[in-house]
Amino acid sequence: MAARLVKRCSCLLREATCLAPAASPVGQLRLARVAHKTLTSSATSPSSHLPGPLSQHVEKPHVFTPYPERQEVDSLIEKATLPEQLLELVGDGRCLHHNHAALAIIQLSRLLSEKPADKARLLQEARFQQLLHLVNSQITAVWHGTLVKLLRSLYALEVPAASRELRSVEQEARWRMRRLKYKHLAFLAESSAACMRERGSQELLAELLLHLERRWAEIDDGRTLVAILVKTGHLSESLMNRLEDKCLELVEQFGPEELRKVLVVLAAQKRRSVPLLRAISYHLVQKPFPLTKGILLDLAYAYGKLGFHQTQVFQRLAADLLPYVPSLTSSEVARCAKSFAFLKWLNLPLFEAFAQHVLSRAQTISLPHLCNVLLAFARLNFRPEQEEPFFSLVHEKLGSQLTSLDPVLQVDVLWALCVLQQAREAELQAVLHPDFHTRFLGSGSPKDQGTLQKLLHVNSTARLEHPEYAGPLLPASASVPRPSANRKVTPLQKELQNTLMGLLGTPERGSFMVVTQYGWVLDAEVLLDADGQFLPLREFVAPHLAPPTGSQPLPPGAKRLAFLCWEFPNFNSRSKDLLGRFVLARRHVLAAGFLVVDVPYYEWLELKSEWQKGAYLKDKMRKAVAAELAK
């Protein structure tokens, strides 16, 4: 019984100690009184358990608050408009408590935010050093909110990273990290994460990212979420995953500005989070909030960068952008045209407005911006209604400045003109000259190999579509196909090969994945005689190969047929129109003497049986021959 009584008394004394003030004799006397009263009531009670809460038995002390009453110094700090007014507080004998010095430094950083020269002088000021020393000596008593603002201000004032006072504030922030509210963590992330990274405060930054990730469930508003996403999402993969999940939860609270920021962050990090992109697209379509010009341009950029297709969003972007086109700059028009070209989205009224914008600013538009618009038009195979004045402007600008462009851009521009059938002889000669193309022939980098492939297409345009062109041309060695490890046979190509093999009977009558000297690959090639019967390919001359093979000329009336499979990515979005690259390929194959048998994916998918597929190919071949005979 005595042991139980002693145990109970020790528990009551401990609880009374926690509730009573920690200092002063008066507090000690009150604590003794409380303990005596509590023990007496416990001893006289028939039960060892109190009938009510302990607060009913403990005499309530005076309420203690850590926030001192507002003083005159607080008003002087808030109303200060000059740094000197704040520095005078140090030297006029005023009593500054632990937060006054920190608040003064915070106000100094606000006043000098756009005055780098004054910041450098301030760091040499003795009174400012006194403020830093005062803060350092009482750093443990600075309030949480003031501490995070103080750290931001020291970074803004460019206090040296080796400064003892700065290291002290950083260390205190690390020690308090677990006790800080999430809004304080978010403030640190938004205002100081970049400075931590630049100044080498990796330990503090790692601690901040760790706590942001562990406590991500505490985020309850969209603004905080977007701020953390923008400032720290790229620093931690695991944190970014958590933030994306939280975005899905809070996306309904986002306004257009928050949606824009989230999309731009995803685009900058190339994070194609499909669930989040779908949710954002849904709210962009369903909510009637107005979208400003800047938001529309950023949305188009983000969707283009991520390659995420959402028809209703694109329709809204195009419709909302159209009235803004006259007020756009040439840079914004080029940027917007590129974004829609990446999306393979051709909105005729919008692109006509782009062309009109270029013509209306013919004297001021720069050549790089004009080139970007031209490349966008070529990708989508778009020719404006005012075709002649538009391309006259292009040739006028290129005439004197083509050679001043980067070599890769020169090739891109000529390739775009070839796609749109607007290349001129002088422009072809500029990029096909040996002094120009030699730099690409011997290079093994993927970028230079892609440029060489475009040069080969330009060379083919000069040979096949410009009969009057006298040279120069690429050397024959440039046309020799190089082995490609990345070339894979698609399901459509595989099915075409199997079906065609069934029609041919023997492998000698057909050839598959034929690499031509024009820079294009034929999915299949067959040779028909005048009666429509298959002939063995390898017995006859093949001038389209590199190098040409065979010696026996084609019999009279024989025709070469090239099968070209058109996959879903080869078309404009929501359209049956081929992209510019594949229009150019088809033209070159026709100009090389082939009859083209087009096999688009949307027709092939409707064929269910092998018999239907065989009948489809036979019908396609008959129609190609009939169209040739009808000319």
Buried (B, 14 or more C-beta within 10 A) or exposed (E): EEEEEEEBBEEBBEBBEEBBBEEEEEBEEBBEBBBEBBBEBBEEEEEEEBEEEBEEBBEEBEEEEEEEEEBEBBEBBEEBEEBEBBBBBBEEEEEBBBBBBBBBBBBBBEBBEEEEEBBEEBBEBEBBBBBBEBBBEBBEEBBBBBBBBBBBBBBBBBBEBEBEBBBBBBEBBBEBBEEBEBBBBBBBBBBBBBBBEEBEBEEBBBBBBBBBBEBBEBBEEBBBBBBBBBBBBBBBEEBBBBBBBBBBEBBEEBBBBBBBBBBBBBBEBEBEBEEBBEBBBBBBBEEEEEBEBEBBBBBBBBBBBBEBBBEEBBBBBBEBBBEBBEEBEBEBBBBBBBBBBBBBBBBEEBBBBBBBBBBEBBEEBBBBBBBBBBBBBBBBBBBBEBEEEBBBBBBEBBEEBBEEBEBBBBBBBBBBBBBBEBBBEEBBBBBBEEEBBEEBBEEEEEEBEBBBBBBBBBBBBBBBBBEEBEEBBBEEEBBEEEEEEEEEEEEBBEBBBEBBBEBBEEEEBBBBEBBBBBBBBBBBBBBBBEEEEBBEBEEBEBEBBBEEEBEEEBEEEBBBBBBBBBBEEBBBBEEEBBBBBBBBBBBBBEBBEBBBBBBBBEEBEEBEEEEEBBBBBEEBBEEBBEEEEEE
